[in-house]
Amino acid sequence: MAELIEEAAIQWVSLNPEIISIESNGTATPIQQGTAQIVAQITSEVGVLLESIVTIKVISNVVIEENPNTEEVGMEEDENTQTVTPTLEITNLISEIFEQTSHQFEVNYQDGNQNSTPELNWVSSDETVLEVDENGVITAVTSGLATITVSALVSDTLISAENSIQVIALVMETITSYSGNLETKSGYTLEGSFSLSKTEDGLLLELGEDYIASSTLPGLYVYLSNNTNTTAQAYEIGAVSVFSGAHSYQLPTNIGLMDYQYLLYWCKPFNVKVGEAKIYD
C-alpha cells in the first residue's frame, strides 16, 4: 500500500468553484463569500486510494475552516477593504418632552464604506403617549413613558437604536380673578382696591376696606367697559350707594372674567367720567 501511495498523485477539486478555486498544487483562492467543499484524492492506476473532504467558509476577506482538518486560507486583501459591522445611532437623544410639543430625531449610520443611510423604520412603543412619523419627528400626546425605536435592514441584518422618553403634562394656570386699584380722573375723590373673581353664581366685584368715593356728586354709577372714554357698549353694574369701606356687587353668569378690560365710575346725569381702574392688561 505504501508503495502505491508513493507512486500516486494528489488531485484537488473544488465542489464550489464560484466560492473557492483550487489549483493542481492545492493552492486555494477565495472568490466570494460563501461555503465551499474541497476534495483531495490520492489516486493510482488501481483507482482512488485515499480521499478527504473539507468544508471551508469564506467570510469577507478571510476563509475560516469549519472542518478541523482544513487550513486557513487568506484572501488577497485590498488595503482599502475593511470589515465593519453596520451601526445605527440616534445622535440627539432626549429624556423628556412636554405635551403637545415635537422633536426631530437625527440618525448617524456607519458601515465603513460611506454608503448612504438605508431606509429607516420608526416605531413608538405607545402611540397614545408619543407619536412618531416616517421622518423621525416625534409628537408628545399625553403624559407617560414611551420608547422610540429606529431600525434598518442591511444585508439581511436588522440594526436598530432606541430612546426612552418621559412625556411631561402641561400644567395650565387657570386665571380665576383679577385685582387692581381705582384712580380718580376728575376733581372728585375716588380710590381704593378692588377684585373681580369667578364664583359659582357668576362674577363677584369686591371693593376693599380702603375704598373711598365722593358722595357729593349726583348720579354716580359703576360700569364694566372696554373703552375708558364712554359708557356706550359698557355693562352697567348699578348706582353707587356705598361711598366708603368694603362692599361687593354680584354680576350675572353670562358675563365672563375677560369680557371687559376696565372698571369705570361715571356721573350719569352729566355724562362725565369720575375715575377708572384697569382689570387686566
C-alpha positions as CSV (number, residue, x, y, z in Angstrom):
1,M,0.0,0.0,0.0
2,A,2.8,2.4,0.9
3,E,4.5,1.8,-2.4
4,L,1.2,2.6,-4.2
5,I,0.8,5.9,-2.3
6,E,4.4,7.0,-3.1
7,E,3.7,6.5,-6.8
8,A,0.2,8.1,-6.6
9,A,-0.7,11.7,-7.5
10,I,-2.9,14.0,-5.4
11,Q,-5.8,15.6,-7.2
12,W,-7.5,18.7,-5.9
13,V,-11.1,19.5,-6.7
14,S,-13.4,22.4,-5.6
15,L,-17.0,21.4,-5.5
16,N,-18.0,25.1,-5.4
17,P,-15.5,26.8,-7.7
18,E,-17.6,30.0,-7.7
19,I,-16.7,30.3,-3.9
20,I,-13.2,28.9,-3.9
21,S,-11.0,27.9,-6.8
22,I,-8.3,25.3,-6.3
23,E,-5.1,24.8,-8.3
24,S,-3.4,21.5,-9.1
25,N,-0.8,22.1,-6.4
26,G,-3.5,22.6,-3.7
27,T,-3.4,26.4,-3.6
28,A,-6.9,27.7,-2.7
29,T,-8.1,31.1,-3.8
30,P,-11.3,32.6,-2.2
31,I,-13.6,34.2,-4.8
32,Q,-16.6,35.4,-2.8
33,Q,-18.3,35.0,0.5
34,G,-20.0,31.6,0.9
35,T,-19.3,27.9,1.8
36,A,-17.3,25.5,-0.4
37,Q,-16.2,21.9,-0.2
38,I,-12.6,21.0,-1.2
39,V,-11.8,17.3,-2.2
40,A,-8.3,15.9,-2.0
41,Q,-7.8,12.5,-3.7
42,I,-4.8,10.2,-3.9
43,T,-5.2,8.1,-7.0
44,S,-3.1,5.5,-8.8
45,E,-3.5,3.1,-11.6
46,V,-5.7,0.9,-9.5
47,G,-8.1,3.8,-8.5
48,V,-8.7,6.1,-5.6
49,L,-6.5,5.2,-2.6
50,L,-7.5,7.9,-0.2
51,E,-10.0,10.8,-0.2
52,S,-10.5,13.7,2.2
53,I,-13.3,16.4,2.0
54,V,-13.1,19.6,3.9
55,T,-15.7,22.4,4.2
56,I,-14.5,26.0,4.1
57,K,-16.5,29.2,4.8
58,V,-15.3,32.4,3.2
59,I,-16.2,35.4,5.3
60,S,-15.3,38.8,3.9
61,N,-11.5,38.7,3.4
62,V,-10.7,35.6,5.4
63,V,-11.5,32.0,4.8
64,I,-12.4,30.2,8.0
65,E,-12.4,26.4,8.1
66,E,-15.4,24.5,9.5
67,N,-13.5,21.2,9.5
68,P,-10.6,20.8,11.9
69,N,-8.6,19.1,9.1
70,T,-8.7,22.2,6.9
71,E,-6.2,25.0,6.7
72,E,-7.0,28.7,7.0
73,V,-6.5,30.4,3.6
74,G,-6.2,34.2,3.4
75,M,-7.7,36.2,0.5
76,E,-5.6,38.8,-1.2
77,E,-6.6,41.9,0.9
78,D,-7.1,45.3,-0.6
79,E,-5.7,47.9,1.7
80,N,-8.9,49.9,1.4
81,T,-11.2,46.9,2.3
82,Q,-12.3,46.6,5.9
83,T,-14.9,44.6,7.6
84,V,-17.2,46.9,9.7
85,T,-20.4,45.9,11.3
86,P,-23.1,48.5,10.3
87,T,-24.3,50.7,13.2
88,L,-27.3,53.0,13.7
89,E,-27.2,55.7,16.3
90,I,-29.6,58.5,17.4
91,T,-27.4,61.5,17.9
92,N,-29.8,63.8,19.7
93,L,-31.3,61.7,22.4
94,I,-33.7,63.3,24.9
95,S,-35.0,62.1,28.2
96,E,-38.2,64.1,28.4
97,I,-40.6,66.2,26.4
98,F,-43.6,68.3,27.2
99,E,-47.1,67.5,26.0
100,Q,-48.1,69.0,22.6
101,T,-44.5,69.6,21.6
102,S,-42.4,67.9,18.9
103,H,-38.8,66.8,18.4
104,Q,-36.9,65.9,15.2
105,F,-34.5,63.0,15.7
106,E,-31.2,62.8,13.8
107,V,-29.6,59.5,12.9
108,N,-26.0,58.5,12.2
109,Y,-25.4,55.4,10.0
110,Q,-22.0,53.8,9.7
111,D,-20.9,50.8,7.6
112,G,-17.3,51.6,6.9
113,N,-17.9,52.1,3.2
114,Q,-19.5,55.5,3.3
115,N,-22.8,54.1,1.9
116,S,-25.9,56.2,2.2
117,T,-28.3,55.7,5.1
118,P,-30.7,52.8,4.3
119,E,-34.4,53.1,4.6
120,L,-35.4,53.7,8.2
121,N,-38.4,52.4,10.1
122,W,-39.6,54.4,13.1
123,V,-41.9,52.8,15.8
124,S,-43.3,54.1,19.1
125,S,-44.0,51.6,21.9
126,D,-47.1,53.6,22.8
127,E,-48.7,55.9,20.3
128,T,-51.2,57.2,22.9
129,V,-48.2,58.8,24.7
130,L,-45.7,59.5,21.9
131,E,-46.3,59.5,18.1
132,V,-43.5,59.3,15.5
133,D,-43.7,59.8,11.7
134,E,-41.7,58.3,8.9
135,N,-39.1,61.1,9.1
136,G,-38.3,60.6,12.8
137,V,-40.4,63.6,14.1
138,I,-42.0,62.7,17.5
139,T,-45.1,64.5,18.9
140,A,-45.9,64.2,22.6
141,V,-49.6,63.3,23.0
142,T,-50.1,62.8,26.7
143,S,-48.1,62.2,29.9
144,G,-46.4,58.8,30.2
145,L,-43.4,56.8,29.2
146,A,-42.7,55.5,25.6
147,T,-39.8,54.2,23.7
148,I,-39.0,55.3,20.1
149,T,-37.1,52.7,18.0
150,V,-35.5,53.3,14.6
151,S,-34.3,50.3,12.6
152,A,-32.9,49.4,9.2
153,L,-32.4,46.1,7.3
154,V,-28.8,45.9,6.0
155,S,-27.7,42.8,4.1
156,D,-30.3,40.7,5.8
157,T,-29.2,42.0,9.2
158,L,-31.5,44.2,11.3
159,I,-29.8,47.1,13.1
160,S,-31.6,49.5,15.5
161,A,-31.4,52.2,18.1
162,E,-33.9,53.4,20.6
163,N,-34.7,56.3,23.0
164,S,-37.0,56.0,26.1
165,I,-38.7,59.3,26.7
166,Q,-40.9,60.7,29.5
167,V,-43.8,62.9,28.4
168,I,-44.5,65.6,30.9
169,A,-48.0,67.0,31.3
170,L,-48.5,70.7,30.7
171,V,-50.0,72.5,33.8
172,M,-52.2,75.2,32.5
173,E,-52.7,78.0,35.0
174,T,-56.3,78.9,35.2
175,I,-57.0,82.6,36.0
176,T,-60.0,82.9,38.3
177,S,-59.6,86.6,39.4
178,Y,-58.1,90.0,38.7
179,S,-57.4,92.8,41.1
180,G,-56.3,96.4,40.9
181,N,-56.8,99.9,42.3
182,L,-59.2,102.7,41.5
183,E,-57.9,106.0,40.3
184,T,-59.8,109.3,40.1
185,K,-59.8,111.1,36.7
186,S,-61.7,114.1,37.9
187,G,-61.7,116.6,40.8
188,Y,-63.8,114.1,42.9
189,T,-62.4,111.6,45.4
190,L,-62.2,108.0,44.1
191,E,-59.6,105.5,45.4
192,G,-59.2,102.0,46.8
193,S,-58.6,98.4,45.8
194,F,-60.9,96.0,44.1
195,S,-61.0,92.4,42.9
196,L,-63.1,90.7,40.2
197,S,-63.5,87.0,40.7
198,K,-65.2,83.9,39.2
199,T,-67.8,82.3,41.5
200,E,-70.4,79.6,41.0
201,D,-73.0,82.3,40.8
202,G,-71.1,84.5,38.3
203,L,-68.6,87.3,38.7
204,L,-68.1,89.0,42.1
205,L,-66.8,92.6,42.2
206,E,-65.4,93.4,45.6
207,L,-64.2,96.8,46.8
208,G,-61.7,96.8,49.7
209,E,-61.7,98.5,53.1
210,D,-59.6,101.3,51.6
211,Y,-62.3,102.3,49.1
212,I,-63.5,105.9,49.2
213,A,-65.7,107.8,46.7
214,S,-67.1,111.3,46.8
215,S,-70.7,111.4,47.9
216,T,-71.3,115.0,46.7
217,L,-71.5,114.0,43.1
218,P,-75.1,113.1,41.9
219,G,-75.8,110.0,39.9
220,L,-72.5,108.1,40.4
221,Y,-72.7,104.7,38.6
222,V,-70.2,101.9,38.1
223,Y,-69.7,100.1,34.8
224,L,-67.6,97.4,33.1
225,S,-66.3,98.7,29.8
226,N,-63.7,98.2,27.1
227,N,-63.4,101.9,26.4
228,T,-62.4,104.3,29.2
229,N,-63.9,107.3,27.4
230,T,-67.5,106.2,27.0
231,T,-70.2,104.0,28.6
232,A,-71.5,103.1,25.2
233,Q,-71.4,99.2,24.8
234,A,-70.5,99.1,28.5
235,Y,-72.2,96.9,31.1
236,E,-73.9,98.9,33.8
237,I,-73.5,97.4,37.2
238,G,-75.6,99.9,39.0
239,A,-75.8,103.2,41.0
240,V,-73.2,103.6,43.7
241,S,-74.8,103.6,47.2
242,V,-71.8,102.8,49.3
243,F,-69.1,105.5,49.4
244,S,-66.5,104.0,51.8
245,G,-65.3,100.7,53.1
246,A,-65.7,97.1,51.8
247,H,-68.7,96.1,49.7
248,S,-69.5,94.0,46.7
249,Y,-71.6,93.5,43.6
250,Q,-72.8,90.2,42.3
251,L,-72.8,90.0,38.5
252,P,-74.8,87.6,36.3
253,T,-73.3,84.3,35.0
254,N,-73.4,85.5,31.3
255,I,-70.5,87.9,31.9
256,G,-67.0,86.4,31.5
257,L,-64.0,87.4,33.5
258,M,-62.2,88.8,30.5
259,D,-65.2,90.3,28.7
260,Y,-64.4,93.8,29.9
261,Q,-61.0,95.4,30.5
262,Y,-61.9,98.4,32.6
263,L,-63.9,99.3,35.7
264,L,-65.5,102.8,35.3
265,Y,-67.1,105.2,37.7
266,W,-69.3,107.6,35.8
267,C,-71.5,110.6,36.6
268,K,-74.6,109.5,34.7
269,P,-76.6,112.7,34.7
270,F,-73.7,114.8,33.4
271,N,-72.1,112.0,31.4
272,V,-68.7,112.6,32.9
273,K,-66.0,110.1,33.9
274,V,-65.1,110.3,37.6
275,G,-62.5,107.5,37.7
276,E,-61.4,104.1,36.4
277,A,-59.3,101.0,37.0
278,K,-57.7,98.5,34.6
279,I,-58.9,95.0,35.2
280,Y,-56.3,93.2,33.1
281,D,-53.6,94.1,30.5
